Amino acid sequence: MARPAPTQIVRRLWARPGVRRLAALVGVMGACAAVFASLDLQPSLKRLDVTLLSGTPGGQYHEIAGQLAAEAARDRGRIGIVATNGSVENLQRLAAARDGCTAHYGLAQDGLDVPQGLSLIGRLPRSESVFFLARDAASVRTLQDLKGRRIGVGPVGSGTDGVAREILESPYLQGLGATLSNHALDEQLAMVGAGQLDLAVMVVDEDAPRVVAAVRDAHLDIVSLPQADVIARRLRHVRTGRIGAGQYDPIALRPATDRTVLRIDTLVLSNGCTRKSADAAMLTVLARTFPDFVRRNTDGANATGVPLDESARRFFEEGGPDLASQHVPWAVDIMPLSNWIYAITAISLLFNAMGMWNKFLLWRLDARRVQIEEQVQAAFGATLTPREIADLVPTPVHLTDEHRASVAALVAATEDLRAVCRKHSMGWAPDMGEELPYRYQEQLMGELLRALRRFDARVTAARDGEHEAQEPSGFAL
C-alpha cells in the first residue's frame, strides 16, 4: 500500500476539529504574546514633548531650562528651550501661545502681573536674589544715597527690569529721582566698571557665574540694600536674605561684610496647552532636578496669586506622580485617576441597582404567576399538573359556562403576564445572562397555556357533541 503524501497527512489532520481548535488556541496565545512583548510598561517620560520659555543665553533661567531638558532627555522626554529676554516676555509669549500651542511652559519671577489663563506648576526651591552692584558699595548707606543715581535695570521685558522698577518706582521711592536705563546684563556690568552707570541691578541665583565673576574678577561690590526689611514688607512676594562675608572669595574677603539682599521666588507657569500626562511628566522632571521641589510647594500656602494647576495639586498631594500617570498616561489624558475611580464606582453602583431592580421584577412576575397557578388549582384541584390538565377528560362541571369563563380568564391572564415577562427580558434592567430567569418563567407559563388551551379544546368538542346528540334527526310521519 502506497504511503500517503505529506500534504494528504496535513489535510487529514486539519480535518479533525480537535487539531483546528488546538491550532487556533496556539495562534491566539502567540498573538497575545506578541502584543504584550511590544508593550512598554516601564515608567518613562516619552510622552513629554514640550517647549519651555527660559531667558537670555548665559542667564540663570536658561541654565535652569538646560538642566530640566537634560533630565528629561535621560528618560526619553524632550523639552525644547526657547531663549527670551526674561520673565515679562515669558508671560506675554506664554499667554499669546495658548491659541496655537507654540509654547507650553515658562519661567517667571514671582510678583509680576500674570495674564489670565496661566496656571502655576510650582515654585522652584531656590529663590533668586536681587543684587545691586556698584564700584563703591559703601557709598550707599541709606535709601537717600540712591538719589539721582544712574541705575541699569537689565534688558527690556526681563524679570530684572520688572522687579527693579517695581522697587525703585514705587510710591515710597519715587522721590529719589534715580535714572533707570535698560541694558544687557553683561553690558551694564561693564558700564558700572567704566563709571557710565552707578549701579547695576541683577535678579539671579546667588551662585550664578555672572555674579561670581562680577564680584571676584571685576571687583564690583554688593550693595547691602538699606531698609531692605521695610521694602520686603511692602512687597508680598519679596523677602530678605543674606550674602555671607567672603562668599565669593574667602581669601580676599569678597564681599568684605555680610550683605542684605532681597529674595524672590521663581515660578514655573503653564498655559494649559499640554495633556495631563505631559504636566505630570514635567512635574516629575522638576522633582528629579530639584529634590526639595515637592517640599517647597507643600510647606506653605500658594501666595503667588496665580491659581495652582490641577495636575500640580494632585502631584503635591500624592508626593509625586501617581501610578496611572506613570504606567497608563493615556488614561490620565482622558480624565484624572480620581475621576476614573468615581466613574468605575458609579458604574458598579449602577449595575448593582440594575441587578436589584431586575430581582424585584422577577419577584413580581413570579408572585403573579403563582397567583394564576392558585386559581388553576381552585378550578381543577390542587393535585393536577399542567400536563395532567391537558389530558383531563371534561366532566359535566367543566362543561358549564361558568367554568369555561374561568378557564378563558386564566388563559387571558397568563397570556398578558407572559407578554410582560417577554418585555422585561428584553428591557434595560437584565444584564447579560440575567434574561435566563425570564425565559424560565416564560417556559412555565407556556406549559400552563398549552394545557389550558388543550383542555378548552376538549371542552368545546364535548359541548359540540352534546348539542348534536340533543338535536332531532328528522320529523316523524
Secondary structure as UniProt FT lines:
FT   HELIX           6..15
FT   HELIX           17..38
FT   TURN            46..47
FT   STRAND          49..53
FT   TURN            57..58
FT   HELIX           60..73
FT   TURN            74..76
FT   STRAND          78..82
FT   HELIX           87..96
FT   TURN            97..101
FT   STRAND          105..109
FT   TURN            110..111
FT   TURN            116..117
FT   STRAND          119..123
FT   STRAND          128..134
FT   HELIX           137..139
FT   HELIX           143..146
FT   TURN            147..148
FT   STRAND          150..152
FT   TURN            156..157
FT   HELIX           159..168
FT   TURN            171..173
FT   HELIX           174..176
FT   STRAND          179..181
FT   HELIX           185..193
FT   TURN            194..195
FT   STRAND          199..204
FT   TURN            206..207
FT   HELIX           209..212
FT   HELIX           213..217
FT   STRAND          221..222
FT   TURN            226..227
FT   HELIX           228..234
FT   TURN            236..237
FT   STRAND          238..243
FT   TURN            245..246
FT   TURN            250..253
FT   STRAND          259..264
FT   STRAND          266..270
FT   HELIX           276..289
FT   TURN            291..292
FT   HELIX           293..299
FT   HELIX           310..318
FT   HELIX           323..327
FT   HELIX           329..334
FT   HELIX           337..380
FT   TURN            382..383
FT   HELIX           386..390
FT   TURN            396..399
FT   HELIX           401..425
FT   TURN            432..435
FT   HELIX           436..470
//
